[in-house]
Amino acid sequence: MSLNNLAIDLGVVGRRAESLAAVEEAVGHYRTLAEANPGLFGPALQQSLEVASGLKGLDP
């Protein structure tokens, strides 16, 4: 969750590349965790994917 928050904060201040790197790291971690326990970590993975999608839509 901290990586999601960091990604959002970096995106707000215009540090897009760093923002995307942080959220992509979060997605990677949550993807691994969701494979082992989808009921517990699936929602967090979905949230990270939504953050990533939103950040990718920002102007560079």
C-alpha atoms as an extended CHARMM CRD file, in Angstrom:
* protein
*
        60  EXT
         1         1  MET       CA              0.0000000000        0.0000000000        0.0000000000  PROA      1               0.0000000000
         2         2  SER       CA              2.8960000000        2.3470000000        0.7020000000  PROA      2               0.0000000000
         3         3  LEU       CA              4.1230000000        1.9560000000       -2.8710000000  PROA      3               0.0000000000
         4         4  ASN       CA              0.6630000000        2.8870000000       -4.1530000000  PROA      4               0.0000000000
         5         5  ASN       CA              0.6500000000        5.9870000000       -1.9720000000  PROA      5               0.0000000000
         6         6  LEU       CA              4.1650000000        6.8950000000       -3.0770000000  PROA      6               0.0000000000
         7         7  ALA       CA              3.1720000000        6.4650000000       -6.7170000000  PROA      7               0.0000000000
         8         8  ILE       CA              0.1790000000        8.7490000000       -6.3040000000  PROA      8               0.0000000000
         9         9  ASP       CA              2.2120000000       11.3950000000       -4.4850000000  PROA      9               0.0000000000
        10        10  LEU       CA              4.9680000000       11.3110000000       -7.1060000000  PROA      10              0.0000000000
        11        11  GLY       CA              2.3760000000       11.6040000000       -9.8580000000  PROA      11              0.0000000000
        12        12  VAL       CA              0.8340000000       14.6470000000       -8.1980000000  PROA      12              0.0000000000
        13        13  VAL       CA              4.1580000000       16.4810000000       -8.1800000000  PROA      13              0.0000000000
        14        14  GLY       CA              4.9060000000       15.5560000000      -11.7830000000  PROA      14              0.0000000000
        15        15  ARG       CA              7.4990000000       12.8250000000      -11.2690000000  PROA      15              0.0000000000
        16        16  ARG       CA              5.7550000000       10.4560000000      -13.6650000000  PROA      16              0.0000000000
        17        17  ALA       CA              8.5790000000        7.9950000000      -14.3920000000  PROA      17              0.0000000000
        18        18  GLU       CA              9.2580000000        7.4520000000      -10.6940000000  PROA      18              0.0000000000
        19        19  SER       CA              5.5430000000        7.2190000000      -10.0320000000  PROA      19              0.0000000000
        20        20  LEU       CA              5.0780000000        4.4880000000      -12.6270000000  PROA      20              0.0000000000
        21        21  ALA       CA              8.1010000000        2.5860000000      -11.3170000000  PROA      21              0.0000000000
        22        22  ALA       CA              6.6630000000        2.5740000000       -7.7890000000  PROA      22              0.0000000000
        23        23  VAL       CA              3.2220000000        1.3860000000       -8.8360000000  PROA      23              0.0000000000
        24        24  GLU       CA              4.6670000000       -1.2620000000      -11.1450000000  PROA      24              0.0000000000
        25        25  GLU       CA              6.6700000000       -2.5800000000       -8.2050000000  PROA      25              0.0000000000
        26        26  ALA       CA              3.4830000000       -2.7050000000       -6.1290000000  PROA      26              0.0000000000
        27        27  VAL       CA              1.6600000000       -4.5490000000       -8.9200000000  PROA      27              0.0000000000
        28        28  GLY       CA              4.4720000000       -7.0980000000       -9.0920000000  PROA      28              0.0000000000
        29        29  HSD       CA              4.3610000000       -7.7710000000       -5.3630000000  PROA      29              0.0000000000
        30        30  TYR       CA              0.5740000000       -7.9620000000       -5.2150000000  PROA      30              0.0000000000
        31        31  ARG       CA              0.4370000000      -10.1850000000       -8.2990000000  PROA      31              0.0000000000
        32        32  THR       CA              2.7040000000      -12.7110000000       -6.5590000000  PROA      32              0.0000000000
        33        33  LEU       CA              0.7180000000      -12.5040000000       -3.3250000000  PROA      33              0.0000000000
        34        34  ALA       CA             -2.6320000000      -12.7830000000       -5.1430000000  PROA      34              0.0000000000
        35        35  GLU       CA             -1.4880000000      -15.9530000000       -6.8860000000  PROA      35              0.0000000000
        36        36  ALA       CA             -0.9900000000      -17.5490000000       -3.4760000000  PROA      36              0.0000000000
        37        37  ASN       CA             -4.0770000000      -16.0490000000       -1.8340000000  PROA      37              0.0000000000
        38        38  PRO       CA             -6.4550000000      -14.3470000000       -4.2780000000  PROA      38              0.0000000000
        39        39  GLY       CA             -9.1790000000      -13.7320000000       -1.7250000000  PROA      39              0.0000000000
        40        40  LEU       CA             -6.8900000000      -11.7420000000        0.5130000000  PROA      40              0.0000000000
        41        41  PHE       CA             -4.6550000000       -9.9580000000       -1.9950000000  PROA      41              0.0000000000
        42        42  GLY       CA             -6.8240000000       -9.7900000000       -5.1200000000  PROA      42              0.0000000000
        43        43  PRO       CA             -8.4830000000       -6.5170000000       -4.0860000000  PROA      43              0.0000000000
        44        44  ALA       CA             -5.1100000000       -4.9080000000       -3.3570000000  PROA      44              0.0000000000
        45        45  LEU       CA             -3.8340000000       -6.0380000000       -6.7520000000  PROA      45              0.0000000000
        46        46  GLN       CA             -6.9050000000       -4.5210000000       -8.3870000000  PROA      46              0.0000000000
        47        47  GLN       CA             -6.3180000000       -1.2450000000       -6.5690000000  PROA      47              0.0000000000
        48        48  SER       CA             -2.6950000000       -1.1360000000       -7.7040000000  PROA      48              0.0000000000
        49        49  LEU       CA             -3.7560000000       -1.8280000000      -11.2790000000  PROA      49              0.0000000000
        50        50  GLU       CA             -6.2590000000        1.0270000000      -11.0640000000  PROA      50              0.0000000000
        51        51  VAL       CA             -3.5720000000        3.3830000000       -9.7520000000  PROA      51              0.0000000000
        52        52  ALA       CA             -1.2670000000        2.3010000000      -12.5890000000  PROA      52              0.0000000000
        53        53  SER       CA             -3.9960000000        2.8980000000      -15.1430000000  PROA      53              0.0000000000
        54        54  GLY       CA             -4.7050000000        6.3550000000      -13.7770000000  PROA      54              0.0000000000
        55        55  LEU       CA             -1.0380000000        7.3120000000      -13.7620000000  PROA      55              0.0000000000
        56        56  LYS       CA             -0.5160000000        6.0900000000      -17.3040000000  PROA      56              0.0000000000
        57        57  GLY       CA             -3.3150000000        8.4120000000      -18.3610000000  PROA      57              0.0000000000
        58        58  LEU       CA             -1.5270000000       11.4920000000      -17.0180000000  PROA      58              0.0000000000
        59        59  ASP       CA              0.3080000000       13.7970000000      -19.3640000000  PROA      59              0.0000000000
        60        60  PRO       CA              4.0530000000       13.0530000000      -19.4320000000  PROA      60              0.0000000000
